[in-house]
Amino acid sequence: MMKLWNHYYTPTTIDEVQTLLAQYQGRARIVAGGTDLLVDARADEHHTPFEALVDITRIRDLARIHEDEGYLHIGAGVTHTQIVKSTSLVERATCLVESCGVVGGPQVRNVGTLGGNVAHALPAADGTTSLVALAAEVEVVHSGQRKWLPLQELFVGPGQSLLEQGRDLLLGFRFEPCREREASAFKRIMRPQGVALPILGCAVWVRLDTTRSTFEAVRVCIAPVAPTPHRVAEVETAIMGMTATSDTIESMAELAQKVLNPRTSKYRATAAYRFEVIGVLLRRTLTLAVERARTGKAVPEGVGV
Amino acid sequence: MTLLTITVNGEQVEYDTLESRTLAQFLRYDLGLTGTKIGCEEAECGICTVLVDGVPVDSCIYPALKAEGRTILTIEGLAHGEELHPLQSSFIRHGAVQCGFCTPGLIMTSAALLEENAEPSEHDIKVALKDTYCRCTGYTSVIQAIQSAARQKRGLEPLSVNDPVVDEPMEVISRSVPPQEVREKVVGTAKYTDDYVFPEMLFARTLRSPLPHARILSVDIEKAKALPGVKAVLTHKDVPGENLHGLVYRDWPVLCHDVVRYVGDAVAIVAAESAEIADEALALIKVEYEPLPVVADPKYAHTAEAPILHPNHPTGNLLKHIKVRHGDIEQGFAEADVIVEREYRTPTTEHAFLEPECAIGVPAGFDEHDKLTVYVGSQIPYQDRNQIALAMGLPEENVRVIGTLIGGGFGGKEDIAGQIHVAMLAIVTGKPVKMLYSRQESLIFHPKRHATIIRIKTGAKKDGKLTAVQAELYGDGGAYASLSDKVMTRATTHATGPYDIPNAKIDCFAMYTNNVPSGAFRGFGVTQSAFAVEQNMDLLAEQLGIDPVEMRLINAQKVGVTTATGQLLHESVGLIETIEDVKGDMQASGNGHGFRWAWREGHKAYGWGIACAYKNTGLGGGAPDKSEAEIEAYEDGTLEVRTAAADMGQGIAHVVAQIAAEEMQLGYEQVKVLLCDTDLTPNGGPTTASRQTFVTGNAARGAAIALREAITRSAAEMMDVPPENIRYEEGLLRHNGDSVELKNVVKWMKANGLSPRTKHEYWAPKTQPLGTGGKMHVAFSYATQAALVEVDTETGEVDVLKILSSTDIGRAINPLMLQGQIEGGIIMAMGNCLTESFIVEDGVPWTRLLSRYKMPSIKQMPEITSHLVEARSSDGPYGAKGVGEIPSINTTPAICNAIYNATGVRIYSIPVDQDALLLALRAGRKEIHTAWHDVK
């Protein structure tokens, strides 16, 4: 019975968290649901118990979804289930609901948080892919300073974030909700074998013009195609002003295939397979997002399966 | 230690607990609420699910202190006193409980669902239970049980039970009575090995080799011994008897002394006051190894350059060369109009029973234990006893093995795991010692399904008649023999498929390698050969322009056929009926618009595929196949059946109880069953080879008949009437107007010095060893399955939508529970085809986590239609044959044939890789010879 941690704290304020972090001088780890951190620790046969785990999910401000000054805020302690069930996100950040709805099973989504998912800094994390497409910002305490950063600046490499373990903090996210003529969608391709991460995930945010027939702005995140979550700038630029037809979407799918260089990852996918499905996935996701932007209706797809 | 205040099942609890506890550990080890099971500690299997403030969580990774102030509901808190929660009663009623180990998790997850959703659809249930695994039931009955419970909660009638129609039901036989101990399983009081606690109990761990092949230069245990709380550290020097075990060949060291042969080989064992201390001690043992060249591949193992792994084995790395010779192979191919020859590969696969191995050793003289006693959930308790005794240097009578409930086995709990180790530690420390494997340890340690390479050539005439089959099989036996000899023999003898083939030449090479050992796994080698045989059948059918169903009907074994091993089938061959059943269902699936093998809808390709199978019942091949059972009548009018036949969820306990009840004309509920205690129950033999219903069923029947005769004689004397005129009626023995209660007869017998207890030793009909012709097996079960698949031609993703099955099992002793065996077997086989591969790279397992080994979850569950064919076997009890393995043999080729029909791409290696399938579709390639594990 491998011991994973020695001490476990459940502070209720950010100040308390910082006091504990200071007290443990880098030897404490922040934990939310623990469904990444503790599972990874268990997977490591030579794991040395964490000296202390500081659980941030009892900090009321971090455990809520709220709206403020035109932004939707999601605290670092918000679970995937909260996001999936949130009425304020379902139509206004549909891609996030869709991506949080496919993480793990219900038991994992009930405790695992979006904050933890992002802090893990995996380039193909479902929640991250959608947050990037939503152009989210992240609030952190970094080198003693509390500040907002564009989300992508958080990632410095696969599994590596800017945050220093045991000293820094991730507090939450904010992004602008989809308004009229705007919509988002997320889809991914999995394999049913023993691989937890998606072969490929794709989140898209679109804004159509007032006639709802032309792309005004688009953000596309496809992962993993780079060491950190990646926006497909070529597609985002090329698509502006084009009519929202299946031909356009097909040409964007081809463009994405042309500009992205996915690699082979062992037991997950070959580069050739990823190349093939980049086009399929972008076509399917973009088509869905356009449909939603046109109709103003968005029913999340694939949640829970 | 920290004070935790928490409400559990309605009661506020204040408990001083370790800060490092998970919620599951706190519930189980601090509060003794052992209904919550631990299956993986990876938040993967979901069986540890409890509700925290009404929300289901995986308690195995949920820190106990995170639950401070919260309200917890566990399986123990679900019923209101004696009144079961509707889910609990529905799970029993719909046959949704087999081994019972995952049952608490399934029920708790469902309980949360029903609170939120009073009328869940099948989709809702699949979403809620997506990550709550069950390896036994196949989920169909689980969904029915949940929907039925939901109706009850809404005040409606429960759903009717999907009880299969069977021929000639008797009073108790062929009736769907509830399994034994099912109530305990749904309320959480059923005890598996880790649920047992003894005073002063110590906790043990095993140090295992990190290298696949190495010489041990030194082992330094001094630091570990010096760690406070450590009570014993033992190595090979401490094995009192012979440092070997093994079921067929004794080649497996209890603790390695000179060489380690696989990653996971045991080198040292530790007992300490806590499992955490035992873990720390392991890290302090220093072993110096000199790495040796690794034999990672069975074909390489067969070459002259490969190092010999077992110098004492007379044929080197060739564990066994198994041969089938039948007719004239050259003549057979000369007669053929069409010949296909292909090579197929199957991977190593893992049982993934949800209960990791656990054993507890209790020394002689401790409490009421008058001899060294080992508690273990094992498939073969008597052979455990034998192997423990030999290693301990004790006479067998000085060792007692007590079988606990088993949380799934599927063949994976036949070999020795911790049984000998806990015996050693118990004797050295004088204390009870528990050794519980973590999931991760279980994965690397225990024997798996053999990876195989099968080259098979099949010939047929224009009319479809098969003329010859020639095959060469390589089986990766891994580091130790385990049951390789027997398993690969079955792969070889069944490599003709269930067909009439006049000429055959089959050679199998079971090889030693430095991979994880291979042994028994449901299907026992036949799963592998069926993958090859049944695809060759479709290849031939295509070339001949014959419908795949007709191809099988043309060649199906029937009474009068002689198998390739020389056995004349004289009865009980229901294959053709199973094919006809499935054919009928396939035709009906066209909804009157005609059956189509394949069609397209947009980018989705659909296809049907069919495959047949047969599987022996019993050990056969000349092995003496015997079982003993004992029955005692009590003065309260009840009976107890005793036999050491393991019930790992498949249900031998209810089978023997039904048989005793039938023969004694008693109510089923009047019969208790005691299994697997080597001091109290006679030997039922190994639970393997789909044999228990047949052999132990016959033993129980024999004992019941003898008991009935003894009781009848006594009753006759009591009533002073001729015994032949006495009739049994629900606990009464009647003669004309007179009657006497069974319990009074028992009292009378005891008062008169007669024993109301009988024992029967059943010997299955003699069989012949392979190569000598004649009857190799006492019976065969048959099956046909068809699969409907959907392939996304843009992504290569494969979904199985439907499985149609028909299975000849001779007789259904318990139709509902038997159907559960079939549904569970099919789902397990879907995993074999689509998801499961235990990956070993140069002898080093990559699959060290359950998250890297996906068994099918409820979301993959297809619609299953299952028919029973009851071609009676005259030697089986009431005509029954084996059922345990037959359902999981032909699903894989049925799915692969369906994929071919849908896409035109044939799968030669499993599990099916969507990556390779898509690339083949794009490139117009017709064959895939790689599988998931080849994506590198």
HADDOCK unambig.tbl for C-alpha pairs under 7 A between the chains (distance, minus, plus):
assign (segid A and resid 1 and name CA) (segid B and resid 275 and name CA) 5.34 0.50 0.50
assign (segid A and resid 1 and name CA) (segid B and resid 276 and name CA) 5.59 0.50 0.50
assign (segid A and resid 1 and name CA) (segid B and resid 279 and name CA) 6.90 0.50 0.50
assign (segid A and resid 2 and name CA) (segid B and resid 276 and name CA) 6.08 0.50 0.50
assign (segid A and resid 2 and name CA) (segid B and resid 279 and name CA) 6.55 0.50 0.50
assign (segid A and resid 3 and name CA) (segid B and resid 20 and name CA) 6.34 0.50 0.50
assign (segid A and resid 3 and name CA) (segid B and resid 276 and name CA) 6.41 0.50 0.50
assign (segid A and resid 4 and name CA) (segid B and resid 20 and name CA) 6.87 0.50 0.50
assign (segid A and resid 5 and name CA) (segid B and resid 20 and name CA) 5.56 0.50 0.50
assign (segid A and resid 6 and name CA) (segid B and resid 19 and name CA) 6.34 0.50 0.50
assign (segid A and resid 6 and name CA) (segid B and resid 20 and name CA) 5.40 0.50 0.50
assign (segid A and resid 7 and name CA) (segid B and resid 19 and name CA) 5.63 0.50 0.50
assign (segid A and resid 7 and name CA) (segid B and resid 20 and name CA) 6.56 0.50 0.50
assign (segid A and resid 8 and name CA) (segid B and resid 19 and name CA) 6.27 0.50 0.50
assign (segid A and resid 8 and name CA) (segid B and resid 65 and name CA) 6.74 0.50 0.50
assign (segid A and resid 10 and name CA) (segid B and resid 66 and name CA) 6.90 0.50 0.50
assign (segid A and resid 38 and name CA) (segid B and resid 61 and name CA) 6.70 0.50 0.50
assign (segid A and resid 39 and name CA) (segid B and resid 42 and name CA) 5.24 0.50 0.50
assign (segid A and resid 42 and name CA) (segid B and resid 42 and name CA) 6.95 0.50 0.50
assign (segid A and resid 43 and name CA) (segid B and resid 849 and name CA) 6.77 0.50 0.50
assign (segid A and resid 105 and name CA) (segid B and resid 130 and name CA) 5.85 0.50 0.50
assign (segid A and resid 105 and name CA) (segid B and resid 131 and name CA) 4.94 0.50 0.50
assign (segid A and resid 106 and name CA) (segid B and resid 128 and name CA) 6.18 0.50 0.50
assign (segid A and resid 107 and name CA) (segid B and resid 56 and name CA) 5.43 0.50 0.50
assign (segid A and resid 107 and name CA) (segid B and resid 57 and name CA) 4.40 0.50 0.50
assign (segid A and resid 107 and name CA) (segid B and resid 58 and name CA) 5.74 0.50 0.50
assign (segid A and resid 108 and name CA) (segid B and resid 43 and name CA) 7.00 0.50 0.50
assign (segid A and resid 108 and name CA) (segid B and resid 57 and name CA) 6.79 0.50 0.50
assign (segid A and resid 110 and name CA) (segid B and resid 57 and name CA) 6.60 0.50 0.50
assign (segid A and resid 111 and name CA) (segid B and resid 57 and name CA) 6.99 0.50 0.50
assign (segid A and resid 192 and name CA) (segid B and resid 835 and name CA) 5.85 0.50 0.50
assign (segid A and resid 193 and name CA) (segid B and resid 835 and name CA) 4.54 0.50 0.50
assign (segid A and resid 193 and name CA) (segid B and resid 836 and name CA) 6.52 0.50 0.50
assign (segid A and resid 193 and name CA) (segid B and resid 853 and name CA) 6.78 0.50 0.50
assign (segid A and resid 193 and name CA) (segid B and resid 854 and name CA) 5.48 0.50 0.50
assign (segid A and resid 194 and name CA) (segid B and resid 851 and name CA) 5.78 0.50 0.50
assign (segid A and resid 194 and name CA) (segid B and resid 852 and name CA) 3.76 0.50 0.50
assign (segid A and resid 194 and name CA) (segid B and resid 853 and name CA) 4.67 0.50 0.50
assign (segid A and resid 194 and name CA) (segid B and resid 854 and name CA) 4.98 0.50 0.50
assign (segid A and resid 195 and name CA) (segid B and resid 852 and name CA) 5.92 0.50 0.50
assign (segid A and resid 265 and name CA) (segid B and resid 936 and name CA) 6.63 0.50 0.50
assign (segid A and resid 266 and name CA) (segid B and resid 935 and name CA) 5.69 0.50 0.50
assign (segid A and resid 266 and name CA) (segid B and resid 936 and name CA) 4.27 0.50 0.50
assign (segid A and resid 267 and name CA) (segid B and resid 932 and name CA) 6.41 0.50 0.50
assign (segid A and resid 267 and name CA) (segid B and resid 933 and name CA) 5.95 0.50 0.50
assign (segid A and resid 267 and name CA) (segid B and resid 935 and name CA) 4.98 0.50 0.50
assign (segid A and resid 267 and name CA) (segid B and resid 936 and name CA) 6.03 0.50 0.50
assign (segid A and resid 268 and name CA) (segid B and resid 935 and name CA) 6.94 0.50 0.50
assign (segid A and resid 269 and name CA) (segid B and resid 915 and name CA) 6.52 0.50 0.50
assign (segid A and resid 269 and name CA) (segid B and resid 935 and name CA) 6.40 0.50 0.50
assign (segid A and resid 270 and name CA) (segid B and resid 935 and name CA) 6.41 0.50 0.50
assign (segid A and resid 273 and name CA) (segid B and resid 915 and name CA) 5.65 0.50 0.50
assign (segid A and resid 273 and name CA) (segid B and resid 919 and name CA) 6.61 0.50 0.50
assign (segid A and resid 277 and name CA) (segid B and resid 795 and name CA) 6.27 0.50 0.50
assign (segid A and resid 280 and name CA) (segid B and resid 794 and name CA) 6.69 0.50 0.50
assign (segid A and resid 304 and name CA) (segid B and resid 127 and name CA) 5.03 0.50 0.50
assign (segid A and resid 305 and name CA) (segid B and resid 127 and name CA) 5.91 0.50 0.50
